[in-house]
Amino acid sequence: MNYIINSVKITLSLLLVVLCFVLGRPALGADNPELLPQDFTPVIDLARSLSSQQRSELENSLNDYENKTGWKIRVLSQYEKTPGLAVREFWSLDERSLLLIADPRGGNLLNFNVGDAYFALMPRLFWVELQTRFGNQYFVKDNGEDGAILGAITAVETCLDKGGCAVVPGLPQEQWVWTLITSILGGVIAGFAALPRKEGDIIAWSWLLLLSPLWVMLFGVFGIAPIVTRTSDLLPLSRNILSFAASAISSYLLAQRSFSIKSSKDI
């Protein structure tokens, strides 16, 4: 009986490995040069992710950018068929080349084949954030596959023009909401920590400093740093600062009132 169970387990495991190999094979694991165009172009849109006008404008833009800066950016969209490894020779991909692959079959639309020279300006975490920001299903649903492709390319070119980026420029709405929440939470903690414990004190500096690692992390690291590193826009920054101050004052007054009510009842 145990022999039969073990045999079934082994068989299922082998089937699972085969399925993973067939269904989850790398996007460039094949080699189908017949899918490549006859004339050179920096954009191969097999999945029709771009309109004809968008494709033409992107081709001209990428060619001009390469002539101007020397950085090569190539775009491949695919669905059921892929030219695979044949694009390497077709595009002469090297260390100064970036290949953006758009494939809607996966959980994330975008994948990147990044040349080594790019890593000197943009670390690996940059590419992870770039993929998750523009290639996630929600962004693609709201902006389309064309919006995801063009947005990612714009972000890369912006960073190349700046001489490099540690993070992806721009502040998405959902990320700003998260920074706002952490700023407010940091203000609440700071306000309650500042409540005086001794008669005659206005602010409990010792408690405020004692809990500073917590509220400084929430406000500074999670509430301010993501904004100043991604955008120069002062509006989200000022909103977070004002929200922190308002929540700190409100929680301080609330705690002071509650403490006063409790003290009067004790008397």
PEWO-V583833 format. One record per backbone hydrogen bond with DSSP energy under -0.5 kcal/mol. NH is the residue of the N-H (numbers start at 1). CO is the residue of the C=O. If there is no record, write none. Layout:
{{NH/CO} {NH/CO}}
//
This chain:
{{5/1} {6/2} {7/3} {8/4} {9/5} {10/6} {11/7} {12/8} {13/9} {14/10} {15/11} {16/12} {17/13} {18/14} {19/15} {20/16} {21/17} {22/18} {23/19} {24/19} {24/20} {29/26} {32/83} {35/32} {36/33} {44/75} {45/43} {46/44} {46/77} {48/45} {55/51} {56/52} {57/53} {58/54} {59/55} {60/56} {61/57} {62/58} {63/59} {64/60} {65/61} {66/62} {67/63} {68/64} {69/65} {70/65} {70/66} {72/96} {73/71} {74/98} {75/42} {76/100} {77/44} {78/102} {79/81} {85/30} {86/83} {87/84} {88/85} {89/85} {90/86} {91/87} {92/88} {93/88} {97/94} {98/72} {99/113} {100/74} {100/98} {101/99} {101/111} {102/76} {102/100} {103/101} {103/109} {104/78} {106/103} {109/135} {111/101} {113/99} {114/112} {115/97} {117/95} {118/95} {118/115} {119/115} {119/116} {120/116} {120/117} {121/118} {122/118} {123/165} {126/123} {127/123} {128/124} {129/125} {130/126} {131/127} {132/128} {133/129} {134/130} {135/131} {136/132} {140/136} {141/137} {142/138} {143/139} {144/140} {147/143} {148/144} {149/145} {150/146} {151/147} {152/148} {153/149} {154/150} {155/151} {156/152} {157/153} {158/154} {159/155} {160/156} {161/157} {162/158} {163/159} {163/160} {164/159} {165/121} {170/230} {172/170} {176/172} {177/173} {178/174} {179/175} {180/176} {181/177} {182/178} {183/179} {184/180} {185/181} {186/182} {187/183} {188/184} {189/185} {190/186} {191/187} {192/188} {193/189} {194/190} {195/192} {201/198} {204/194} {205/203} {208/204} {209/205} {210/206} {211/207} {212/209} {214/211} {215/211} {216/212} {217/213} {218/214} {219/215} {220/216} {221/216} {222/217} {224/219} {224/220} {225/220} {227/224} {228/224} {229/225} {230/227} {231/227} {237/233} {238/234} {239/235} {240/236} {241/237} {242/238} {243/239} {244/240} {245/241} {246/242} {247/243} {248/244} {249/245} {250/246} {251/247} {252/248} {253/249} {254/250} {255/251} {256/252} {257/253} {258/254} {259/255} {260/256} {261/257} {262/258} {263/259} {264/260} {265/261} {266/262} {267/263}}
//
